[in-house]
Structure formats: C-alpha cells, structure tokens
C-alpha cells in the first residue's frame, strides 16, 4: 500500500502509477509527502516510470526517490540459507506426534474404502453395545448416545471400531450444539488418514463447523495435507475454496486462481471464491476481469444455511461495490469512482469508509468543500464508536492547506496529535513487549488485556471495530466465545453425563482456550503492527504539513511586505452563493441528524492569492 495520507484505502489492489504521482504534484501535495509516498509504496519502478515523470515535469526530488528505489531493487540479494536436515523419526515417535505436526492428517495411505449408507447404517453389524449407542443417536437422543459412546471409547471396549465410535461421538456432540467438542472428535477421525471409511463423512462436518465458528485454523491444517483428488464429494467446493485461500496467502496467485475456479456455482462459498478471484485479478492488473467478478458478487442474491452467513455475504456484496469504486480511483477516474462510492448502501458497515474514500476522490478533483463535507460526516457522533479513521483528520488538514487557511490547519493537526500520539505510543510499547521469542510465547496476555479488560488502555473503541474486521482475528474471538457457551451447556446437564463426557470436554475446552488465546493474541499483534505504522506515517505527514505551513506563511509575509499598497477589497462585501433550485439548503448549527449525513457541503473560500 502506498502512503496512508494519500491512498488510505482499505484494500487498494493496484500499483502506483506515474499519473497518480503527478496527480499529487498537480494538487499541491507537499513535495516531501510525495517523496514519502514513493519510498513507502513497495513498488518496483522501471526506467519508463522515470521517463514519464521527467516528461510530465515532476520535481527532481520525486524523480530522485524513484531512481533510488530502482537502484535498491537491482542490488544483489543474499541467498537464503539451506534448511537444516531433520533427524530420522522412529515409528513410535511418529505415533506420538500431535495434530499440529506434519505426519498426522492424511498419513493413512492406501485406497479409501467407500462407505455406503448400507455399510455404515445397517443394524446388527456392530457389537451390541455400539449398535445400541448408534440407535440412541438415530433416535435423536444425543445425550444418551454420547455418554454410551464416551464409555466405550474410554474403556477401549472395541478397538477395531474406534473410528466409528469417534465419528458418532462427534455427531452426538454436534447435535448438542457443542461444536468445538464435536470438532475435536472429527479431527481424531481425520488423523487416521484418507484410508479411513469415515474420512469423507468427518471432513464435511468440519467444514460446517468452520462456518459456525468462523475459525478455519484447524480446518486449514487438514486441507494443507490432503490432495484435491481426495476431497470428499460433499465438501469439494468448500475445500477448493480453502485451498485457494491458502495459496493466495502464500502469494501463489496463479495456483490460487485455478483452485477457486473449481468452486461450484451452487456452493455456499461460490460468492466468496468469485470475490477472491476479483482480488487476484485486481492485484495482477486485470482490471476488467476484476470488475466483472466484483460486479457478479454485487448483483447476487445471497443464499446460505444460516442468518449469520447471509449477513456475511451481504457485506461481501457491499465490499464488492466498494472495490469497483477503488479500481476507478486507482486508474485516475475520480468522477466515476465517486459515482460508484455513492452506490454503497447507507446502512452498510462500509458506508462511512466509502464516504471517506469519496472525500479523497473529491480532493483530487479539487472539490475541496465537498471533501470537507464528507469528512464531517465520517467524524460525526454517529460513527464515533465504530469508525477508526485518523487519516480523515489529516486529509482535513491537507484540504485546509490547499485553501491557504493556515489557522485551521494548525488547529486540526494540533487536535490530531493530542488525540493520536498517546495511541501511537501505546501501540509501539505493546509491540515491543511481545517482539522477542519469550514475548510471543505470552501473546495470550495481549488478548486478555484488550479483549478481556485485564489492563488499562488508551486505544479508542473504534480501533477494535477495525481490528475485528480481520477475518482471522474475528474468527478466533468468536471461537473463544463458543467455548464459553459449551461450558455453560456442560454445567446445565445431569451429574452422570457431566461427570463423564462433560469432564472430558472441560479438559478439551481448557486446552483449546489456552491455544486459541495465544493464536488470537498473535493475530491481534500482527494487526497492531499495521496500525502502528499507519499512525507513525500520519504523524510524520502531519509534521511535514506543519513545516509547509510555516514556509507558506513566510512566503505570504514576504509578499505583503513587497506589496504594501495591497488592500483587502473584500471587506464589507456580501457573497452571494448561487444554489440549485432542486435542493433546499440549511445552515449547519453543530447538531447532527442521521438523514443529513453525506449531504454536508462547506462554503469555505480559498485564501490563496
């Protein structure tokens, strides 16, 4: 991503272009900020880029920054050291390995047995005790079934039937809405490998649990160890999608695209796959294909098995509209971008973000009063608890700077620093605390501090709203909440069940909570790195703007000294603002009304000579 002052879009999947750099120059963005944008863009520039800037008359400092970046990119890179060889592992050691290690899932090789309904459900083929337990499950008595199956498993009564016991115990707990506990037993089945007759039944259930928890951590470990030809028929599309996500995260975009294109149109994850295809096309500059993919998602009618999933798909549609607007913004079609931003629904969680990005489009179109109006909307009390947009304040200051209203610039940046410098300090201190190997091992404490209230913080509430828009972190938080629910279910049962199945599940839940807190803490800290860098950049840019204000004031003073006969001819004159007869204009008195949001328009006059 480029400089957060100038391109503060959530996911701008496009390369920095010569036109974008010249846009910044032409709208009087301070030269130092343009240089910073180039240096922090992460782009690999070419000689053609330098020629374009030279032909367009870019400042020497900007051209010099691009040349330095080219020189750094062309420098020889140090080769990675070869991986250390692993020592041989005995069969006995391999048997003791946990699921987090490499050999477990998919280790059972050989031809997979196809388990038909007749084979799996036929009564009388199992020992009487196991047959009775399965009959109880079928009779919709999951408590009785889980107790009986737990006892068979604990006593090792039928070791040759263990996979079947594990599977039906998982199914019984699933019916009790104890999804994490069910997941535990389904994973135990999957550890037996693709040769297990219950593999193709347990894996689709694990996919369903992922949609309920939102946490794909364990499922991703399974998917990483299974070849696509071993995907069960009932979960193929889901697994193609998850494999595509993994490949995308590994920056293997071509392979990810091939996987995502195999997701069936009737699948619950088809829209998610189509959206990610749009993101990939956007990153690879296939912008027309990206717009087609985003457009397909935006026009679709979400269908899903749960209300929660339907709401998630609705947000995905809104985000697709936002991304189409960002594509137009990225290619310099700012008027078209504004039109697309206006199509984001007002009740969308992304509407304030769309208003802010539209303010940037207006700024680049030199419609500065429109820019100020949109910023007023996103900074209104309606979004004070939900929107973390410190970059909006800096954009306000930059807008005032372009109108030569230097007192307003000083006031705006003073408010910005007093509010956000303590936040930046806490972010840096927190990251420093957990930066070492020992600190990372205590990442669960970071989670407890910020999500369980076990410590003071100056971080604003809206920042956590932004943090929880990260799918990994929000899924882990939801999974931890699910553990609390399962504990309540256990405590509400009769003592016989609670002392057997419940006791075992409480141990499983306790272990999971410890692991999930560490994962959530690490995900939190990873997101904090980006937030700390963003604030650091914005504070640096605020310093640059303040320096430019001092320089501009000095220039104004020199101009007045040299033009002592100059008088302010505007005093005593009234300004008549022509307005459209289609609209009724009301002066803003400091009171916000929800139906007025997005309609604010300033009438500030530029003081530039």
C-alpha positions, 0 to 999 in steps of 0.5 A: 500500500502506498502512503496512508495520507494519500491512498488510505484505502482499505484494500487498494489492489493496484500499483502506483502509477506515474499519473497518480504521482503527478496527480499529487504534484498537480494538487499541491501535495507537499513535495516531501509527502510525495517523496514519502509516498514513493519510498513507502509504496513497495513498488518496483519502478522501471526506467519508463516510470522515470521517463514519464515523470521527467516528461510530465515535469515532476520535481527532481526530488520525486524523480530522485526517490524513484531512481533510488528505489530502482537502484535498491531493487537491482542490488544483489540479494543474499541467498537464503540459507539451506534448511537444516536436515531433520533427524530420522523419526522412529515409528513410535515417535511418529505415533506420538506426534500431535495434530499440529505436526506434519505426519498426522492428517492424511498419513493413512495411505492406501485406497479409501474404502467407500462407505455406503449408507448400507455399510455404515447404517445397517443394524446388527453389524456392530457389537451390541453395545455400539449398535445400541449407542448408534440407535440412541443417536438415530433416535435423536437422543444425543445425550444418551448416545454420547455418554454410551459412546464416551464409555466405550471409547474410554474403556477401549471396549472395541478397538477395531471400531474406534473410528466409528465410535469417534465419528458418532461421538462427534455427531452426538456432540454436534447435535448438542450444539457443542461444536468445538467438542464435536470438532475435536472428535472429527479431527481424531477421525481425520488423523487416521488418514484418507484410508479411513471409511469415515474420512469423507463423512468427518471432513464435511462436518468440519467444514460446517463447523468452520462456518459456525465458528468462523475459525478455519485454523484447524480446518486449514491444517487438514486441507494443507495435507490432503490432495484435491483428488481426495476431497470428499464429494460433499465438501469439494467446493468448500475445500477448493475454496480453502485451498485457494485461500491458502495459496493466495496467502502464500502469494501463489496467485496463479495456483490460487486462481485455478483452485477457486475456479473449481468452486461450484456455482451452487456452493455456499462459498461460490460468492466468496471464491468469485470475490477472491478471484476479483482480488487476484485479478485486481492485484495482477492488473486485470482490471476488467476481469476484476470488475466483472467478478466484483460486479457478479458478487454485487448483483447476487442474491445471497443464499446460505444455511444460516442468518449469520452467513447471509449477513456475511455475504451481504457485506461481501456484496457491499465490499464488492461495490466498494472495490469497483469504486477503488479500481476507478480511483486507482486508474485516475477516474475520480468522477466515476469512482465517486459515482460508484462510492455513492452506490454503497448502501447507507446502512452498510458497515462500509458506508462511512469508509466509502464516504471517506474514500469519496472525500479523497476522490473529491480532493483530487478533483479539487472539490475541496468543500465537498471533501470537507463535507464528507469528512464531517460526516465520517467524524460525526457522533454517529460513527464515533464508536465504530469508525477508526479513521485518523487519516480523515483528520489529516486529509482535513488538514491537507484540504485546509492547506490547499485553501491557504487557511493556515489557522485551521490547519494548525488547529486540526493537526494540533487536535490530531496529535493530542488525540493520536500520539498517546495511541501511537505510543501505546501501540509501539510499547505493546509491540515491543513487549511481545517482539522477542521469542519469550514475548510471543510465547505470552501473546495470550496476555495481549488478548486478555488485556484488550479483549478481556479488560485485564489492563488499562488502555488508551486505544479508542473503541473504534480501533477494535471495530477495525481490528475485528474486521480481520477475518482471522482475528474475528474468527478466533474471538468468536471461537473463544466465545463458543467455548464459553457457551459449551461450558455453560451447556456442560454445567446445565446437564445431569451429574452422570453425563457431566461427570463423564463426557462433560469432564472430558470436554472441560479438559478439551475446552481448557486446552483449546482456550489456552491455544486459541488465546495465544493464536488470537493474541498473535493475530491481534499483534500482527494487526497492531503492527499495521496500525502502528505504522499507519499512525507513525506515517500520519504523524510524520505527514502531519509534521511535514504539513506543519513545516509547509505551513510555516514556509507558506506563511513566510512566503505570504509575509514576504509578499505583503511586505513587497506589496504594501499598497495591497488592500483587502477589497473584500471587506464589507462585501456580501457573497452571494452563493448561487444554489440549485433550485432542486435542493433546499439548503440549511445552515449547519448549527453543530447538531447532527441528524442521521438523514443529513449525513453525506449531504454536508457541503462547506462554503469555505473560500480559498485564501490563496492569492 
